[in-house]
């Protein structure tokens, strides 16, 4: 009984969030992330110091560095992580390379189990160009050792990408 009540409450909350997004009254699109600050109205503005680091991450990846190579580069340069730590988390760099917010778009309510989501264009100032973002996404696909067959089953290849330059 309690579980059914919790599931019902969860569905009601999700429905409320979805309706706010549909009506344009949701504040989710303006959630702050690394590279941005919020102005007095809660709108995103570029944090120039952090934006330079975001651009560096994208450029290092396009320059042939792996995610691990980017981590090492950032640490060697003494650049603190978004949480202020000396070491960067691999997942943080991976997410940075896929975050559409950096091209001025907001992706809302996207999850693996829910194919319905909202994409808001021109939501915030862009830090990188769409061309750079798309080039990184293409490069990520090329470097991936995961393939998906016709049934949607993922397979991992024995080949691994190496960013070591000879």
N, C-alpha and C positions, 0 to 999 in steps of 0.2 A: 504494500500500500504506500509506504513512504517513498520507495523507489519510483513508483508511478507518479507520485506528486512531484518529486524532484525532476523527472523527465518532462512533465507538463510545464513546470516553471521554467525549465531550460528552453523549451520550445517557445514559450511566450516571450522570453528575453530575446531570443534569436529573431523572432518575428518583429519585435519592437525595433531592434537594431536595423533590420532589413528595411523597414518602413521609413526610418529616419534617413537612411542612405538614399532610398528612392525619392524622397521629398527634398533632398538636399539640405537637411537640417542636422545631419550627423557631423560631429567634430572629429570623427576618425580620420578623415582625409588630411587633417592638419596635425596629426600626431608627430611630434618632434623625433628626428633621428639624427645620427651623426652627420655633420655637415650643415645642419640647420639649427636656428634658434627660433623662438616665437616672438612676434612683435606684441605691442600692447593690446591688440585685438585678437590675439591667438593665431594669427596667420604666420606661415613659415617664411623666414627670411634666411638668406645664406650667411653662414658663419665662414668668413673668408679663410681663416686659418685651417679649419677642418675641411673645407671644400678643396683646398690645395692637396690635402692628403687623400681625399676620395679620388681626385683626378690622378694622383700618383699611382694609386692602387690599380685603376683601370689601365693606365699607360704601361705599368710594369707587366700586367697580364698580357696586353697586346704585344709587348716587347719580348715575350717568350717565357716570362717567369711563371712558375707554378704557384699555387696558393701557398705552399710551404716556402717557396723562394721569396714570395712577397712578405710573408711573416718575418723571415730572417732579415730582409732588407729594411723593413720598418723598425725592427729592433736594433739593427746596426746603426740606423740613423738617429736612434734615441727618441723615436716618435711613440708617445704613449697611446695605449689603446683607448677606445671610447669610454671605458670605465676608469681610466687613469693608471692602468697597470703598465709595467715595463714590457710584458709579453702580450702579444696579440693572440686571440683565439682563432683557430682555423675556420670555425663556423662563421665568425664575424666577417672575415674577409670573403668567404663564399657568399654570404648574404649580401654584402656590399655590392658584389659583382652582378647580382640579379635584381637589385632593388630599383624598380621603375620610378621611384620618387626622384632619383637623381637626374631623370630626364623631364621632370615636371609633371609626372603622372602619379595618381594615387590609385592603388589596387585595393579594393575593399571586399571583405567577406570571402576571400579566396581561401580554399582549403582543399586537401586532397579528396575528401569524400563529397564535396559539394562543387559541382561544375559551374554553378551560377555565381558570378561575381560581378563587381562593378569597376569600371575603369574610368577615372575622371581625368581628362586631358587638361593641360594648362592649369593644374591645381596649385603649383608652387613654382618658384624660379628654378630653372634647370642648372645643375652643376656640370653635367657633361652633355655632349650632343647625342642625339638619337643615333647618329651614324656610329659613334664610338660604342655606344651601348649595344647596338645590333652586331657590330663586329666582335665584341666580347662574347655575346651569346652564341654566335656562329663558331668562334674559336673554342668555347666550352664544349659544344657538341662534337667538334672535331677531335678534341683531346679526350673525350669521355671514353672509358672502357666498358660502358654499359650500353647494351643494345636491347631493343624491345621487339619481340616477334609479333606476328599477326594477331595472336591471342592476347597480347598485352603483357606477356610474361617477360620480365627483365632477366638478362643474362650478362654476366661479367666476363669480359675477354681477358685472356692471359696477358695481352699487350698492355703496357703501362706507359703513360706519357712521362717523359723526362725533360726537365728544363735545363739539364746540364749541357752547357755549350762546350764544344770541343775546340 
